[in-house]
Amino acid sequence: MSVEYAVVGMVTSACLPIVAEAELQGVTCIDIKIETLFRPIIDFHLGRLSYAFLIDSRGRVLLHPLLPKPESYKHEPIFLDMESVEISEATMSIKASMIRFIYVVFIQTLNETNCLL
């Protein structure tokens, strides 16, 4: 564990290319605390039976009410597959739909920033 991790907790970086006249000029990045990034999902409540959760492009759960909150992690977390925490007949179709959405948003972001795959 790095000293920085112990002080600020888990951090992720968001980076975008700087493109001018179809040529890469540079890259700009920002480090974001995971707790700050996930706070709207952690705090989401819409009635007694609702909650929000987050998966990555492989269907691994990044955030779920049944899992520890990011600020409580002392080491890098182990991510579970969605089926480990969401047990219903619709889980597989929900997971596929969420992964498709992640892919579409990613492609739209690349197109909006003039970045090619």
Secondary structure, DSSP 8 states (H G I E B T S, - for coil): --HHHHHH--EEEEEEEEEETTEEEEEEEEEEEHHHHHHHHHT--SSTT----EE-TTSEEEE-TTS--GGG-SS----EEGGGT--STTHHHHHHHHHHHHHHHHHHHHHHTT---
